[in-house]
Amino acid sequence: MTEISEAPREALSFVAPGPAEVELPATGYRGSVVDSAAPDTAPGAATALPSDTHEGEWAAHYRTRAVLADAAAAACVAVLAIRVAGVAPAANRPLPAVYVLTTVAAPILWPLMIGLSRGYDRRHLGTGTNEFRAIVTAAVRLLAMTGLVSYAAYSGRPLLSRYAVLAFFTVLPLLSLLLRRQQRRALYRRRNRGQAVSPALVVGPDDAIDHLVTELRRDPAHGLLPTAFCALPRTSTSDPVAQVMAEVARTRPEVVLVTSPSGLAPSSVRRLSWLLEEQEIELMMSPGLLDVVGPRVSVRPAAGLPLLHLERPGIHGMRARYKSVFDRVAAAALLTISLPALIAIAIVIRVDSAGPALFRQRRIGEHGQSFEMLKFRSMVPDAERLLDEVKQHDDGNGHLFKSHADPRITRVGRFLRKYSVDELPQLLNVLRGEMSLVGPRPPLQSEVDEYETDVIRRLHVKPGLTGLWQVSGRSDLSWEDSVRLDLNYVDNWSVILDLQILWRTARAVVTSNGAY
């Protein structure tokens, strides 16, 4: 068992007592390890943590701010509803009693409904979609309750104006979602600085610990900071639960993370959960699944066993048809709106350099079908013939050629590529059903020929005009990260994910991150 102190991004060396030394890949942490059969070995130095990481102070502050923000939003929207209903008090007309009661009750009932929908549960704070989903659920419940009360008290005329109800139950959840999003963004900024995190004790075999810590370091926004670990052998004659609890007593984590595999028998895990419950310490277990988000995973009890049910990816069947219809309708609307701009861009390209306004290239689409992808031409007409001459300036990821100073790019083309305007003709590909608004990057045949078995899964869906790869760094991504993001999208697609990517695309285009 050991404590982990943060270190620069360098190789991690775990030194066991005695001559043996264990070298693990770079994870950003260093420390010493004690085998679970030798509990009396002196531990390493303690990690210095920000003050708000102890005893869940960040969670209490976050929850308090969320409750106050929701109450303030309800009060503001209640006043707005009064204005919309046209019953604002005047010199000779007092405010109706029902609206006075609504204004007073709204800041109390709204946070209460969110709480009943588990919107303030600590495990949902600052991570995942459950925190936002709870706000929508609370709005539906409060609307249903309002409808029942209005029906029960109906006496010839409604208690509340329909316009007031409409304003209240459309503006209020949207305002709360906006405020919560801003609060979460502030939380993420703090977590990127190492603040507002939950200290975690990682338990399992040393190789599994290394893998889990490496994955946790990919995105600090989740708020779990491994500060200590308890390295268990895969087989041991000693009691592993006693060793883990000894380390818990010494390090006082907020969370115990159990790896997969864990080195713990099912009975040991159950006993560990009982002991942690008494100390109000959370227990989390890694299921060993890679890049699978929460909505696809559910617990299905069978014969007293909690079995993880992994849902099939939702981008097939009727959902795929709905996505296709949405893509084509949206593409048609965007083409209609942007047609004058597209014509102007085409004229500017022709004036700037000789050659056609459009660049056409064969790409590989869904299920390996080839199609002709359209783009505004941003390079000289014979750019592909000149590729061999500029390959020594490659700034790409080893699979795709990219160069910050590619001499083949025209003056207008550099602007088009910076803000991804050159991609707009692909709306025609979307309209023809060859591409989607959101999806993996459309690959060349030469890339597909080099795909390994897992990477082929990128072709299970239509390629996209934008995707996780574009909003996460575009050309600055490594090949491995690009593949991981595309596979993540294929396995975890949802309508909400598409909408989030489209929203983030606008910001990525404006800031031109990773575009060249």
Secondary structure, 3 states (H helix, E strand, C coil): CEECEECCCCCEEEECCCCCEEEECCCCEEEECCCCCCCCCCCCCCCCCCHHHHHHHHHHHHHHHHHHHHHHHHHHHHHHHHHHHCCCCECCECCCHHHHHHHHHHHHHHHHHHHHCCCCCHHHCCCCCHHHHHHHHHHHHHHHHHHHHHHHCCCCCCCCCHHHHHHHHHHHHHHHHHHHHHHHHHHHHHHHCCCCCEEEEEEECHHHHHHHHHHHCCCHHHCEEEEEEEECCCCCCCCHHHHHHHHHHHHCCCEEEECCCCCCCHHHHHHHHHHHHHCCCEEEECCCCCCCCHHHEEEEEECCEEEEEECCCCCCCHHHHHHHHHHHHHHHHHHHHHHHHHHHHHHHHHHHCCCCCEEEEEEECHHHCEEEEEEECCECCCCCCCHHHHHHHCCCCCCCCCCCCCCCECHHHHHHHHCCHHHCCHHHHHHCCCCEEECCCCCCHHHHCCCCCCHHHHHHCCCEEECHHHHCCHHHCCHHHHHHHHHHHHHHCCHHHHHHHHHHHHHHHHHCCCCC
